[in-house]
């Protein structure tokens, strides 16, 4: 941990270990990327790990503001502060660190685009199995988002969530409002591995725009496996042993150890997740990167390296690559915290494709991918 005075005011020194020189260098690179963006701007509601802002910059769009805090308990509050710290240092944008319900809409600048990723906890398959349903807070968050859209009147609205959110009352209210206000609306589930992200994640994406904007199909990219995404990083990985239960499980499965293997170092429900050399990664979950009290759970993902017959643990850069983050994105050194940020984020590579699918009057079409 570095001394408090070496960090910019407001940053949590527990999470960001930078001296002033390194901090300034990262910020200068961020400002150079922003200087290449067009005049279009985006506001992000529930920004999580900052993936939307990174994707916007890749599409040549300038982040204006973000809203992000999780007031559920002290642990989640602290982790949301960490995400906001890394969001600000990478993008130079202002993160409003208050609950969405407590945000004054008059404090928000008008933007061309609003992207919202409302909390998905109660709409996941696991929580649905356990009988969790939409809460009054979920409904209130949806209503607050409608108010923000109505006051700021953006040209484009994008929503991202788990597929189960489509069955919620909040989803129906927002879509009905957009239709009532004469937005063109398209929504469907997208598998991110079809768009260059080597991860088995599926999300519901809503795209809505005004009549003067054209909304084209999001072009697919050739799928890239996890190995091709990170193979040049493997020599950097730390060698170590995985959980014995994980090792025994893989032996029982008779996996081919003559080839590279990606393994989640967690044994749960009598199994562990793994992917062979030619496959994509499983869905990386934020919760797998931290312990219950919020400390970093490192050594969470390993590679079996057949060349040395040992396991090696992924570093933060590799986890970022598997989650569609560009290499310029500054991640925590602790891989568990990087996993948390990546798991909370819409993959920037996919976000950039979504935002680039809009063209038309008032929109600059020569966006610069950085």
Buried (B, 14 or more C-beta within 10 A) or exposed (E): EEEEEBBBEEBEBEBBBBEEEBBEEBBEBBEEBBEEBBEBBBBBBBBBBBBBBBBBBBBBBBBBBBBBBBEEEEBBBBBBBBBBBBBBBBBBBBBBBBBBEEBEEEEBEEBBBBBBBBBBEBBBEEBBEEEEEBEEBBBEBBBBBBEBBEEBEBBBBBBBBBBBBBEBEBBEBBBEBBEEBEBBBBBEEBBBBBBBBBBBBBBBBBBBBBEEBBBEEBEEBEBBBBBEBBBEBBEEBEEEEBBEBBBEBBEEEEBEEEEBBBBBBBBEEEBBBBBBBEBBBBBBBBEBBBEEEBEBBBBBBBBBBBEEEEBBBBBBBBBBBBBBBBEBBBBBBBBBBBBBBBBBBBBBBBBBBBBBBBBBEEBEEEBBEB
